[in-house]
Amino acid sequence: MARDNIPASVAARAKPNLFDVITILCVIALGVAIASATRHVLQPLNMPSAQAINLDPSYLPGYAMRTTLRMFAALFASLVFTFTYAVVAAKSRRAEMVLVPILDILQSVPILGFLTFTVVFFMGLFPGQILGVELAAIFTIFTSQAWNMAFSMYQSLKTIPEDMNEAAKCFGLTSWQRFWKLEVPAAMPGLIWNMMMSMSGGWFMIVYSETISVGNTEITLPGIGSYVGTAIVHKDLAAIFYAIGAMLFVILAYDQLLFRPLVAWSAKFRFETTNSDTDTTPWLLRLMHRTSFIRWISDYIEGFAHKIAILPIGKRPFRQSYLSKNKISSKAIDMIYIVVLCLLGIAAAYYIYQAVYGHISFDEVLYVVGLGFITLLRVIVMIIIATIIWVPAGIWLGLRPEWAKRTQVVAQFMAAFPANLFFPFFVVGIVHYGLNKEIWLTPLMILGTQWYILFNVVGGASTFPGDLREASKSFHIKGWLWWSKVMLPAIFPYYITGALTACGGAWNASIAAEVASWGDKTLKATGLGAYIAEATDAGNVFQVGLGMVVMSAFVILFNRLVWHPLYDFARRRLSFS
């Protein structure tokens, strides 16, 4: 019925035109390409064509399509995880006590460690088929994407402005309506920038996820990652450059077709009362306005989503009197809950003690803890350096949408560039100039994780309300006063999310960074990462387990003592309200 009031000029533009024909042809071509790229998943593992990797560059488009589909499948799984796990953690105090520490542990566990059990699990679900290996590869990519997205959603839900919360109560929104009408829009800007970072982080894992070892058997899935791995084995430098070019093309494609429109769309969810003075509408959105086919689909999806969002599901806001009556019983339940968790923790610790008794001495534990402090020092130094560099750069870009658009692809490509390709240059430079390996191997830890800080700061600065910017100009707030009283407090919650995930990623990267090789030269720095790497090569399961437990303990304690208190501070003092 709403379409009866559409002006005649708008209705004329909505008629089918040449852009509709082109759009339909592109959609059909994309569907055919996806169907062609996914049909191999039903093949048996013993098919020669299932694992054959050809270094001819003409095969790269097909490999790029398969890798991209795996990454988007993992991104979809990460979104499902984010909208369930992170939401429950943010909304339930009792669930938060368990889910947030588990999330801290998951982001600290080396990604390759997941392969030890996921490959067998997924292959058991689909024995003898490539589908099982495909799911294992997708899950591996998922583990490089999900954690920072979950932390971003958690941070956004924890820092909703209080006046917005009061407005939702005044309108009597149910929990379901509040989630879709207030909380999800508030989380969108930061979440979209973290989705971009997740896609970039997924590229780091494609070499490992597409070449999977099961016992003495190696399974290779067609893709850019396996193409790079094969090129390295054959020392084909030209093929590596072909792969880098294909990766750049894919990043440019999904940046233009997906993320740039999403960033522009998310701008309407900023907390401000003045209009942005910059036109950031990308070409794809302008094209969609000329295409009645896409507009019809988008309008239908928008209308359907709106009907779902306003369903009266969930409870209305509680009255204060009801809360006061249940305050005592709530405290009693909290005490019981904490006691149960403590008992479960004691039982788990006793079980671990029984499993490792006689295999690891107490002196070994103290030695590994000492190595953990050395790696912790490296992580702190790298986070400080990355903060000094990327916080000002991220603020500058976030406040200038045009420049952010220009550098968006470059930032995604640099974040996606596998950091381990830099390792040979560091090894050769350290050996040639006689540098201290304990110091100069350290930057390898942050090469791939520093971008979490940049992307989150850009996302935070881009959501800074325009009316507050105008107010700061009116009061002539400049220089250090502007940084300390206006901008740094505004982006602080986003920075905490980026620094937290970068910190976890740095711990993860320490396993590769503290032991770097090139040819017959291997440099090893003293630290927990090197300890785990050596134990893994030696096949010492107990030492690997000890290293993982110590690393997880360091990550959890650091998060609990540093990052989570800063989260609470941002929620209480630095929200727009």
LINVEN-V564516 format. One record per backbone hydrogen bond with DSSP energy under -0.5 kcal/mol. CO is the residue of the C=O (numbers start at 1). NH is the residue of the N-H. E is the energy in kcal/mol with one decimal. If there is no record, write none. Layout:
co: [CO/CO]
nh: [NH/NH]
e: [E/E]
This chain:
co: [1/2/3/7/8/9/10/12/17/17/18/19/20/21/22/23/24/25/26/27/28/29/30/31/32/33/34/35/38/39/40/41/43/44/47/47/48/48/52/56/57/59/60/61/62/63/63/64/65/66/67/68/69/70/71/72/73/74/75/76/77/78/79/80/81/81/81/82/84/85/86/87/88/91/92/93/94/95/95/96/98/99/100/101/102/103/104/105/105/110/110/111/111/112/113/114/114/115/117/118/119/120/121/122/124/126/126/128/129/129/130/131/132/133/134/135/136/137/138/139/141/142/142/145/146/147/148/149/150/151/152/153/154/155/156/157/161/161/162/163/164/165/166/167/168/169/174/175/176/177/178/178/179/182/183/184/185/187/188/189/190/191/192/193/194/195/196/197/198/199/200/200/201/201/202/203/205/206/210/212/214/217/217/219/219/223/224/225/226/227/228/229/230/231/232/235/236/237/238/239/240/241/242/243/244/245/246/247/248/249/250/251/252/253/254/254/255/258/259/260/261/262/263/264/265/266/267/270/278/282/283/284/285/286/287/287/288/290/291/292/293/294/295/296/297/298/299/300/301/302/303/304/305/306/308/311/313/315/319/320/321/322/324/326/327/328/329/330/331/332/333/334/335/336/337/338/339/340/341/342/343/344/345/346/347/348/349/350/351/352/353/356/356/361/362/363/364/365/366/367/368/369/370/371/371/372/373/374/375/376/377/378/379/380/381/382/383/384/385/386/387/389/390/391/392/393/394/395/397/400/401/402/403/404/405/407/408/409/410/411/412/413/418/419/420/422/422/423/424/425/426/427/428/429/430/430/435/436/436/437/439/441/442/443/443/446/449/449/450/450/451/452/453/454/455/456/457/458/459/460/461/463/465/466/467/468/469/470/471/472/473/476/478/478/479/480/481/482/482/483/486/487/488/491/492/493/494/495/496/497/498/499/500/501/502/503/504/505/506/508/509/509/510/512/514/516/518/520/521/523/527/528/529/530/531/532/533/534/535/535/536/539/540/541/542/543/544/545/546/547/548/549/550/551/552/553/554/555/556/557/558/558/559/562/563/564/565/566/567/568/569/569/570/575]
nh: [4/5/6/11/12/13/14/15/20/21/22/23/24/25/26/27/28/29/30/31/32/33/34/35/36/37/38/39/41/42/43/131/130/47/50/51/51/52/54/59/60/63/64/65/66/67/224/68/69/70/71/72/73/74/75/76/77/78/79/80/81/82/83/84/84/85/86/87/88/89/90/91/92/93/96/97/98/98/99/100/102/103/104/105/106/107/108/108/109/113/114/114/115/115/116/117/118/119/121/122/123/124/125/126/127/129/132/45/132/133/134/135/136/137/138/139/140/141/142/143/144/145/146/149/150/151/152/153/154/155/156/157/158/159/159/160/164/165/166/167/168/169/170/171/173/172/178/179/180/181/182/183/184/186/187/188/189/191/192/193/194/195/196/197/198/199/200/201/202/203/203/204/204/205/205/206/209/210/221/219/217/214/219/212/221/227/228/229/230/231/232/233/234/236/235/237/240/241/242/243/244/245/246/247/248/249/250/251/252/253/254/255/256/257/258/259/260/262/263/264/265/266/267/267/268/269/270/272/280/286/287/288/289/290/290/291/291/292/295/296/297/298/299/300/301/302/303/304/305/306/307/308/309/310/311/313/176/175/323/324/325/326/327/330/331/332/333/334/335/336/337/338/339/340/341/342/343/344/345/346/347/348/349/350/351/352/353/354/355/356/357/359/360/365/366/367/368/369/370/371/372/373/374/375/528/376/377/378/379/380/381/382/383/384/385/386/387/388/389/390/391/393/394/395/396/397/398/399/400/404/405/406/407/408/409/411/412/413/414/415/416/417/421/422/423/425/426/427/428/429/430/431/432/433/434/435/437/439/440/441/442/444/445/446/447/450/452/453/453/454/455/456/457/458/459/460/461/462/463/463/464/271/469/470/471/472/473/474/475/477/476/478/481/482/483/484/485/486/487/488/490/491/492/495/496/497/498/499/500/501/502/503/504/505/506/507/508/509/510/511/512/513/514/515/525/523/521/522/518/516/531/532/533/534/535/536/537/538/539/540/539/541/544/545/546/547/548/549/550/551/552/553/554/555/556/557/558/559/560/561/562/563/564/566/567/568/569/570/571/572/573/574/574/577]
e: [-1.3/-1.2/-1.3/-2.4/-2.2/-1.6/-1.2/-1.3/-0.6/-1.4/-2.2/-2.4/-2.7/-2.2/-2.3/-2.5/-2.4/-2.6/-2.5/-2.4/-2.4/-2.4/-2.6/-2.4/-2.5/-2.1/-1.8/-1.0/-1.5/-1.1/-1.8/-1.2/-2.2/-1.5/-1.2/-0.6/-0.9/-1.0/-0.5/-2.2/-1.3/-2.0/-3.3/-2.1/-2.0/-2.5/-0.7/-2.5/-2.2/-1.9/-2.2/-2.4/-2.2/-2.3/-2.1/-2.4/-2.1/-2.2/-2.1/-2.2/-2.4/-2.6/-2.7/-0.5/-0.8/-2.2/-0.8/-0.8/-2.3/-2.3/-2.0/-1.8/-2.0/-0.6/-2.3/-1.3/-0.6/-1.0/-3.4/-1.4/-1.8/-2.3/-2.3/-2.2/-2.8/-2.1/-0.9/-0.7/-1.5/-1.5/-0.6/-1.4/-0.5/-0.8/-0.8/-1.1/-2.3/-1.2/-1.8/-2.8/-2.4/-1.5/-1.2/-1.4/-0.6/-1.7/-0.5/-1.7/-0.6/-0.7/-2.7/-2.4/-1.8/-2.5/-2.6/-2.4/-1.9/-2.1/-2.5/-1.9/-1.4/-1.5/-2.6/-0.9/-2.4/-2.4/-2.0/-2.3/-2.5/-2.6/-2.3/-2.4/-1.6/-0.9/-0.6/-0.7/-0.5/-1.7/-2.4/-1.9/-2.2/-1.9/-2.5/-2.0/-2.1/-1.2/-3.0/-1.8/-1.7/-2.5/-2.0/-2.0/-2.9/-1.9/-1.6/-1.2/-0.6/-2.4/-2.7/-1.7/-1.8/-2.1/-2.0/-1.8/-2.4/-2.4/-2.1/-2.8/-2.0/-1.0/-0.6/-0.7/-0.6/-0.6/-0.9/-1.0/-3.0/-2.0/-3.2/-3.8/-2.1/-3.6/-0.5/-2.9/-0.5/-1.9/-2.6/-2.4/-2.4/-2.2/-2.3/-2.0/-2.1/-2.8/-0.8/-1.0/-1.5/-1.9/-2.2/-2.3/-2.3/-2.3/-2.4/-2.7/-2.4/-2.2/-2.4/-2.5/-2.4/-2.3/-2.6/-1.7/-2.2/-2.6/-1.4/-2.0/-3.1/-2.0/-2.8/-2.1/-2.5/-2.4/-0.7/-0.6/-1.2/-1.8/-1.3/-1.3/-0.9/-1.8/-2.3/-2.2/-1.4/-0.5/-1.2/-0.5/-0.9/-0.7/-2.1/-2.5/-2.0/-3.2/-2.7/-2.0/-2.7/-2.7/-2.5/-2.5/-2.8/-2.2/-2.0/-2.0/-2.5/-1.7/-1.2/-2.6/-1.7/-1.2/-1.8/-2.3/-1.7/-1.2/-0.9/-2.1/-1.9/-2.0/-2.2/-2.2/-2.2/-2.3/-2.6/-2.5/-2.4/-2.3/-2.2/-2.5/-2.4/-2.4/-2.4/-2.5/-2.5/-2.4/-2.5/-2.4/-2.2/-2.5/-2.4/-2.4/-1.9/-2.0/-1.2/-2.4/-1.4/-1.6/-2.3/-2.3/-2.3/-2.3/-2.1/-1.9/-2.0/-1.6/-1.5/-2.2/-1.0/-2.5/-2.0/-1.6/-2.5/-2.6/-2.3/-2.3/-2.4/-2.3/-2.2/-2.6/-2.2/-2.3/-1.8/-3.0/-1.9/-1.0/-2.7/-2.3/-2.4/-2.2/-2.7/-1.9/-1.2/-2.4/-2.3/-1.7/-2.1/-1.1/-0.6/-2.8/-2.3/-2.7/-2.7/-2.4/-2.0/-1.7/-1.7/-2.0/-0.6/-0.5/-1.7/-2.5/-2.7/-2.3/-2.8/-2.4/-2.7/-2.4/-0.8/-1.7/-0.7/-1.0/-2.6/-1.4/-0.9/-1.1/-2.2/-1.1/-0.9/-2.2/-1.4/-0.5/-0.8/-1.4/-2.9/-1.8/-2.3/-2.7/-2.2/-2.3/-3.0/-2.3/-0.7/-0.6/-1.3/-0.5/-1.4/-2.2/-2.1/-2.4/-1.8/-2.4/-2.0/-2.8/-1.3/-0.7/-0.9/-0.8/-1.7/-3.0/-2.3/-1.5/-2.3/-2.3/-1.1/-2.1/-0.9/-2.7/-2.4/-1.6/-2.3/-3.4/-2.5/-2.1/-2.4/-2.5/-2.2/-2.5/-2.2/-2.0/-2.0/-2.7/-1.2/-1.0/-0.8/-2.9/-2.2/-0.6/-3.0/-3.0/-1.8/-0.5/-2.7/-2.1/-1.6/-2.3/-2.4/-2.5/-2.3/-2.3/-2.2/-2.1/-0.7/-2.1/-0.7/-1.1/-2.2/-2.6/-2.5/-2.6/-2.4/-2.6/-2.6/-2.5/-2.7/-2.4/-2.4/-2.4/-2.7/-2.6/-2.7/-2.5/-2.7/-2.6/-2.0/-0.9/-3.3/-1.5/-2.2/-2.3/-2.3/-2.5/-2.4/-2.3/-2.8/-0.5/-1.5/-1.0]
